[in-house]
Amino acid sequence: MSGPLIVDLALPSALESRIPELEVTLLNVANLIGADLRLRFVAEASELRLAHQGRECRLRPPDLTAWSTAGEMSSACWREVAFVEPAASSARCPGEDLGPDLLGLMYYLFRDLAEIHQEAATAQVRYDIHASPFRDICATNYLDRLLQQVRSDLGIQTPPPKGVLLTHDLDFLSVEPVSDPLGSARALARSVAGLRLRMAVHHGRQLTYALWRSILAPTSVFERFEFLDWAEAERQRGFRSVLFVFAPDRRRSFPQDASYDFGFRNRRAPISTLRSELRGLMRDGFWIGLHLSRSSDYEHAEMRRELRSLSDALGSPIRATRNHWLWMRYSDWYERLAELDVDYDFNAAAIGFTKGTAFPYFNRTGRTVTFPTTYMDDIVLKTKNLGLDEVGAIALLKGQLDAIDETGGCLALSFHPGEDGPPGTHRIPGTKLDLYGKVLDELSRRGLKAYLPDEAKREFLSHRIVRN
């Protein structure tokens, strides 16, 4: 193709004053349909019109007021694709002749309005997709399928790109990590001061164990760093991944946060430290991102300190983040990441397509790119979650890969390589590394590329908004 693919987008003139509010949504539309958008504003228009080379697609104009104050939702269907919209908006625009309120839906999804509404009702509680009106359709990339219909109407034949991002959370370096005695003592003191008895008991046991191990194993030596075996499995197939690690300098006030230091040594020939192994992976093309601790979730200063701590330890800027247990305040999360100059975020994580898309997208700040993580081993394998066996886990993955074969996209997959047999996981022959090898083989069989974040941004987020 000699030049960029351009789609003309005609909007009602009444929306012209709201373009700054819609800017990120329109940019995501351009990237998800794979074309630059040329905007026009039409007086008295009662519909949204997209046109390309003499072909046209007509949709409902966005009703941002209905979406911003969305209460009751209703299910709808457009050309066999199920989606959700505000009941009030549906009542004003009945019928399928103008299709869905696609811009309004994207505005709602990518401004995180569902999460913010839920946060306002239950502050400090983790977002629950099962409490969302989107719970019944989150298993499908319904937004990608809606946009596929738009591409078809416009006669856009260029196939959208597709691939995956491989990510790992280094919560533990081995099944029994060596705790830091000083960190455990501080955590115990905070628990006692806060009258949190159960936490105090936990940290008291952790401190006793840490002191015992510090006497018997003062050099903090492990048999192996298991994530190195996972990285080697990727190398053999020509893949690279993003590894999220906890910062050396963090408060460690929660037992769910990892307990390791960057000086921990791996019993190899020659003996190496965690710091040197991570730096070696970076030289080999792997990415290291920051796995924020729960201690930093609502404190900007703590986030900044952990980011700086990891950057100093590795001698390189840290550009990608994930949040432990995905506890986050949606109302200002992305503003904080923008202030910290974080380029990529992997916190939109669940089983299924919570935003209805497999594509990376610009979140509401227009600064940080979000990669939807649709497959996480903890949720897939543990019996308290889905509790799937190996056959079921692979089948779930294949279903998601089938979805991007149809519509394109870039799934982010998440694994915990430090836990070969986590508690509550059953019915998997061999180790999790064996299962992961089968995941990699499935990607190779399909010829899917494993992107790194910068590559994915270049491939999927290269389109623009052009004004007449």
BELMO-V914478 format. One record per residue. N is the residue number from 1. PHI is phi as a letter, one per 20 degrees, with the letter a starting at -180 (NA if undefined). PSI is psi in whole degrees, -180 to 180 (* if undefined). OMEGA is omega in whole degrees, -180 to 180 (NA if undefined). Layout:
BEGIN
n: [N | N]
phi: [PHI | PHI]
psi: [PSI | PSI]
omega: [OMEGA | OMEGA]
END
This chain:
BEGIN
n: [1 | 2 | 3 | 4 | 5 | 6 | 7 | 8 | 9 | 10 | 11 | 12 | 13 | 14 | 15 | 16 | 17 | 18 | 19 | 20 | 21 | 22 | 23 | 24 | 25 | 26 | 27 | 28 | 29 | 30 | 31 | 32 | 33 | 34 | 35 | 36 | 37 | 38 | 39 | 40 | 41 | 42 | 43 | 44 | 45 | 46 | 47 | 48 | 49 | 50 | 51 | 52 | 53 | 54 | 55 | 56 | 57 | 58 | 59 | 60 | 61 | 62 | 63 | 64 | 65 | 66 | 67 | 68 | 69 | 70 | 71 | 72 | 73 | 74 | 75 | 76 | 77 | 78 | 79 | 80 | 81 | 82 | 83 | 84 | 85 | 86 | 87 | 88 | 89 | 90 | 91 | 92 | 93 | 94 | 95 | 96 | 97 | 98 | 99 | 100 | 101 | 102 | 103 | 104 | 105 | 106 | 107 | 108 | 109 | 110 | 111 | 112 | 113 | 114 | 115 | 116 | 117 | 118 | 119 | 120 | 121 | 122 | 123 | 124 | 125 | 126 | 127 | 128 | 129 | 130 | 131 | 132 | 133 | 134 | 135 | 136 | 137 | 138 | 139 | 140 | 141 | 142 | 143 | 144 | 145 | 146 | 147 | 148 | 149 | 150 | 151 | 152 | 153 | 154 | 155 | 156 | 157 | 158 | 159 | 160 | 161 | 162 | 163 | 164 | 165 | 166 | 167 | 168 | 169 | 170 | 171 | 172 | 173 | 174 | 175 | 176 | 177 | 178 | 179 | 180 | 181 | 182 | 183 | 184 | 185 | 186 | 187 | 188 | 189 | 190 | 191 | 192 | 193 | 194 | 195 | 196 | 197 | 198 | 199 | 200 | 201 | 202 | 203 | 204 | 205 | 206 | 207 | 208 | 209 | 210 | 211 | 212 | 213 | 214 | 215 | 216 | 217 | 218 | 219 | 220 | 221 | 222 | 223 | 224 | 225 | 226 | 227 | 228 | 229 | 230 | 231 | 232 | 233 | 234 | 235 | 236 | 237 | 238 | 239 | 240 | 241 | 242 | 243 | 244 | 245 | 246 | 247 | 248 | 249 | 250 | 251 | 252 | 253 | 254 | 255 | 256 | 257 | 258 | 259 | 260 | 261 | 262 | 263 | 264 | 265 | 266 | 267 | 268 | 269 | 270 | 271 | 272 | 273 | 274 | 275 | 276 | 277 | 278 | 279 | 280 | 281 | 282 | 283 | 284 | 285 | 286 | 287 | 288 | 289 | 290 | 291 | 292 | 293 | 294 | 295 | 296 | 297 | 298 | 299 | 300 | 301 | 302 | 303 | 304 | 305 | 306 | 307 | 308 | 309 | 310 | 311 | 312 | 313 | 314 | 315 | 316 | 317 | 318 | 319 | 320 | 321 | 322 | 323 | 324 | 325 | 326 | 327 | 328 | 329 | 330 | 331 | 332 | 333 | 334 | 335 | 336 | 337 | 338 | 339 | 340 | 341 | 342 | 343 | 344 | 345 | 346 | 347 | 348 | 349 | 350 | 351 | 352 | 353 | 354 | 355 | 356 | 357 | 358 | 359 | 360 | 361 | 362 | 363 | 364 | 365 | 366 | 367 | 368 | 369 | 370 | 371 | 372 | 373 | 374 | 375 | 376 | 377 | 378 | 379 | 380 | 381 | 382 | 383 | 384 | 385 | 386 | 387 | 388 | 389 | 390 | 391 | 392 | 393 | 394 | 395 | 396 | 397 | 398 | 399 | 400 | 401 | 402 | 403 | 404 | 405 | 406 | 407 | 408 | 409 | 410 | 411 | 412 | 413 | 414 | 415 | 416 | 417 | 418 | 419 | 420 | 421 | 422 | 423 | 424 | 425 | 426 | 427 | 428 | 429 | 430 | 431 | 432 | 433 | 434 | 435 | 436 | 437 | 438 | 439 | 440 | 441 | 442 | 443 | 444 | 445 | 446 | 447 | 448 | 449 | 450 | 451 | 452 | 453 | 454 | 455 | 456 | 457 | 458 | 459 | 460 | 461 | 462 | 463 | 464 | 465 | 466 | 467 | 468]
phi: [NA | f | b | f | f | d | d | f | c | e | d | g | g | f | e | g | f | d | f | g | f | e | g | f | f | f | f | f | g | g | f | f | e | m | b | f | d | d | e | c | d | d | f | m | f | d | b | d | c | d | c | b | l | n | d | c | c | d | c | f | f | f | d | f | f | f | f | f | d | g | d | f | d | c | e | b | b | c | l | m | d | f | b | c | b | f | g | f | f | f | f | e | c | f | n | d | f | d | m | e | e | f | f | f | f | f | g | f | f | e | e | l | f | f | f | f | f | f | f | f | e | c | g | m | d | g | f | c | f | f | e | e | f | e | f | e | c | f | f | c | e | f | f | f | f | f | f | f | f | f | g | f | g | e | m | f | e | f | f | f | f | b | r | b | d | e | c | c | d | e | f | c | e | b | f | d | f | e | e | e | g | f | f | f | f | f | f | f | f | f | f | f | f | e | l | e | f | f | f | f | f | f | f | f | f | f | f | g | f | f | f | f | f | f | f | f | c | f | e | l | e | d | f | a | e | f | f | f | f | f | f | f | f | f | g | f | d | m | d | c | c | d | d | e | c | f | f | f | d | b | f | l | e | c | f | f | f | f | c | b | d | f | e | g | d | d | f | c | c | e | f | c | d | g | g | f | f | f | f | f | f | f | f | e | o | f | d | d | d | e | e | f | e | f | f | e | g | d | c | f | f | f | g | f | f | f | f | f | f | f | f | f | f | d | m | b | f | d | d | c | c | c | d | f | m | l | e | b | e | f | f | b | g | f | f | f | f | f | f | e | m | e | e | c | c | c | e | f | c | a | e | o | d | f | e | m | c | d | e | f | b | f | f | f | f | m | d | e | e | d | d | f | e | d | b | c | g | g | f | f | e | f | f | f | d | e | m | e | e | f | f | f | f | f | f | f | f | f | f | f | f | f | f | f | f | e | d | n | p | b | f | d | d | c | c | d | f | e | c | f | b | f | g | n | d | c | m | d | f | m | d | f | f | f | f | f | g | f | f | f | f | f | f | f | f | e | m | e | e | e | e | d | g | f | f | f | f | f | f | d | c | d | e | c | d | d | e | f]
psi: [132 | -29 | 180 | 149 | 125 | 131 | 129 | 130 | 113 | 126 | 150 | 141 | -28 | -20 | -7 | -38 | -14 | 11 | -40 | -37 | -30 | -6 | -50 | -37 | -45 | -37 | -41 | -36 | -47 | -47 | -36 | -25 | -8 | 40 | 151 | 147 | 128 | 115 | 139 | 147 | 128 | 124 | 141 | 11 | 140 | 17 | 167 | 130 | 128 | 135 | 144 | 118 | 49 | -4 | 152 | 147 | 127 | 132 | 169 | 144 | 148 | 135 | 83 | -31 | -44 | -40 | -42 | -31 | 26 | 125 | -95 | 135 | 155 | 147 | 143 | 172 | 133 | 113 | 48 | 11 | 118 | 141 | 176 | 144 | 162 | 138 | -36 | -40 | -40 | -38 | -32 | -21 | 69 | 163 | 166 | 1 | -31 | 9 | -164 | 165 | 78 | -44 | -40 | -42 | -46 | -38 | -44 | -45 | -48 | -9 | 6 | 34 | -33 | -44 | -41 | -39 | -42 | -37 | -39 | -33 | -34 | 75 | 146 | 15 | 138 | 138 | 135 | 111 | -27 | -17 | 6 | 150 | -11 | 5 | -32 | -15 | 6 | -12 | -8 | 152 | 65 | -35 | -43 | -37 | -36 | -45 | -29 | -37 | -38 | -45 | -42 | -45 | -36 | -4 | 25 | 114 | -19 | 120 | 138 | 150 | 161 | 152 | -163 | 163 | 131 | 126 | 152 | 142 | 119 | 73 | -39 | 149 | -22 | 179 | -36 | 88 | 151 | 121 | 156 | 117 | -43 | -43 | -40 | -39 | -42 | -42 | -39 | -44 | -41 | -39 | -41 | -44 | -32 | 4 | 36 | 91 | -48 | -42 | -37 | -42 | -45 | -50 | -28 | -44 | -41 | -39 | -43 | -45 | -42 | -42 | -40 | -45 | -32 | -26 | -44 | -31 | 67 | -21 | 0 | 58 | 133 | 158 | -41 | 159 | 107 | -30 | -21 | -34 | -37 | -41 | -37 | -38 | -36 | -44 | -43 | -24 | 7 | 21 | 159 | 154 | 175 | 125 | 123 | 121 | 155 | 146 | 150 | -37 | 96 | 163 | -26 | 48 | 0 | 139 | -22 | -16 | 147 | 155 | 83 | 157 | 160 | -6 | -4 | 141 | 143 | 125 | 87 | -176 | 104 | 164 | 137 | 161 | 164 | -42 | -47 | -36 | -40 | -41 | -37 | -41 | -39 | -40 | -26 | 8 | -3 | 158 | 145 | 124 | 168 | 124 | 96 | 141 | 161 | -24 | -27 | -1 | -40 | 14 | 110 | -41 | -37 | -41 | -46 | -42 | -42 | -39 | -45 | -38 | -46 | -40 | -44 | -39 | -34 | -9 | 32 | 147 | 146 | 123 | 0 | 146 | 153 | 150 | 134 | 128 | 6 | 30 | 119 | 154 | 102 | -29 | -26 | 12 | -50 | -28 | -39 | -43 | -39 | -41 | -30 | 4 | 37 | 125 | -33 | 138 | 139 | 35 | -13 | 80 | 131 | -178 | 117 | -179 | 84 | -27 | 3 | 9 | 151 | 3 | 146 | 151 | 158 | 126 | -176 | -20 | -18 | 9 | -52 | 134 | 134 | 131 | 116 | 122 | 111 | -5 | 115 | 126 | -37 | -42 | -34 | -43 | -35 | 139 | -25 | -11 | -114 | -34 | 40 | 148 | -176 | -42 | -45 | -38 | -43 | -38 | -40 | -44 | -45 | -37 | -40 | -38 | -34 | -38 | -43 | -20 | -34 | -43 | -6 | 174 | 178 | 91 | 142 | 124 | 142 | 133 | 158 | 92 | -9 | 1 | 89 | -33 | 70 | 151 | 139 | 6 | 130 | 167 | 28 | 115 | 138 | -147 | 172 | -29 | -37 | -43 | -42 | -36 | -37 | -34 | -48 | -39 | -37 | -39 | -42 | -41 | -36 | -8 | 28 | 138 | 140 | 105 | 154 | 161 | -46 | -40 | -44 | -40 | -44 | -38 | -38 | -18 | 52 | 3 | 161 | 170 | 127 | 127 | 140 | *]
omega: [-173 | -178 | -179 | 174 | -176 | 175 | 176 | 180 | 178 | -179 | 174 | -178 | -179 | -178 | -174 | -179 | -178 | -179 | 177 | 179 | -178 | -169 | -177 | 178 | 180 | 178 | 177 | 175 | -180 | -177 | -178 | 174 | 175 | -179 | 169 | 178 | 174 | -172 | 170 | 178 | -172 | 178 | 176 | 179 | 180 | -178 | 175 | -176 | 173 | -177 | 179 | 176 | 175 | 178 | -171 | 173 | -177 | -178 | 177 | 174 | -178 | 177 | -173 | 179 | 179 | -179 | -177 | -179 | -173 | 175 | 179 | 179 | 176 | 177 | 178 | -179 | 177 | -179 | 175 | 176 | -179 | 175 | -177 | 176 | 179 | -179 | -180 | 179 | 180 | -178 | -178 | -177 | -178 | 174 | -178 | -173 | 178 | 176 | -175 | 170 | -170 | 179 | 178 | 179 | -179 | 176 | -180 | -177 | -171 | 169 | 175 | -175 | 178 | -179 | -179 | 176 | -180 | 179 | -180 | -179 | -177 | -178 | 178 | 179 | -179 | 179 | -176 | -180 | -178 | 176 | -177 | 175 | -180 | -173 | -175 | -178 | -177 | 179 | -179 | 175 | -172 | 180 | 177 | -179 | 174 | -180 | 175 | 177 | 177 | 178 | -180 | 179 | -177 | 179 | 178 | -174 | -178 | -178 | 178 | 179 | 179 | -180 | 180 | 164 | 178 | -180 | 180 | 174 | 179 | 176 | -179 | 177 | 176 | -177 | -180 | -180 | 176 | 180 | 177 | -177 | -178 | 179 | 178 | 179 | 179 | 179 | 178 | -179 | 179 | 180 | 179 | -179 | 180 | 179 | 178 | -170 | -177 | 178 | 180 | 178 | -180 | -177 | 175 | 176 | -179 | 179 | 178 | 180 | -178 | 179 | 179 | -179 | -180 | 177 | -177 | -177 | -175 | -180 | 178 | -177 | 176 | 174 | 179 | 168 | -172 | -177 | 177 | 177 | 178 | 179 | 179 | 177 | 177 | 179 | -177 | -179 | 178 | -179 | 171 | -174 | 174 | 179 | 179 | -178 | 177 | -178 | 176 | -176 | 179 | -172 | 180 | -177 | -180 | 180 | -179 | 175 | -178 | 178 | 175 | 177 | -177 | 174 | 178 | -172 | -179 | -177 | 178 | 177 | 1 | 178 | -178 | 178 | 176 | -180 | -177 | 180 | 179 | 177 | 178 | 177 | 179 | 178 | -179 | 174 | 176 | 176 | 172 | 178 | -179 | 172 | -177 | 179 | 176 | 179 | -173 | -167 | -174 | -176 | -176 | -179 | 178 | 177 | -179 | -179 | 180 | 179 | 180 | -179 | -179 | 179 | 179 | -178 | -176 | 179 | -177 | 176 | 178 | -170 | -178 | -177 | 165 | -176 | -176 | -178 | 177 | 172 | -176 | 177 | -175 | -175 | 179 | -176 | -174 | 173 | 178 | 179 | 178 | 179 | -180 | 180 | 175 | -176 | -172 | -179 | -176 | -175 | 176 | -169 | 176 | 170 | -178 | -172 | -174 | 175 | 179 | -176 | 172 | -177 | 168 | -178 | 173 | 176 | -166 | 178 | -175 | -176 | -176 | 177 | 178 | 174 | 179 | 178 | -171 | -175 | -179 | -171 | 180 | -178 | -177 | -167 | -173 | -174 | 178 | 176 | 178 | 178 | -178 | 171 | -175 | -179 | 180 | -180 | 179 | 180 | 178 | 178 | -179 | 178 | 178 | 178 | 175 | -179 | -179 | 171 | -178 | -170 | -172 | 180 | -176 | -178 | 170 | -180 | -174 | 179 | 178 | -173 | -180 | -175 | 179 | 179 | -178 | 179 | 177 | 178 | -174 | 166 | 176 | 177 | -180 | -176 | 175 | 177 | 176 | 178 | -180 | 176 | 178 | 174 | 180 | 178 | 178 | 176 | 179 | -179 | -180 | -178 | -179 | 178 | 172 | -177 | 161 | -170 | -180 | 179 | -180 | 179 | 179 | -174 | -170 | -172 | -175 | -174 | -169 | 170 | -179 | 179 | 175 | NA]
END
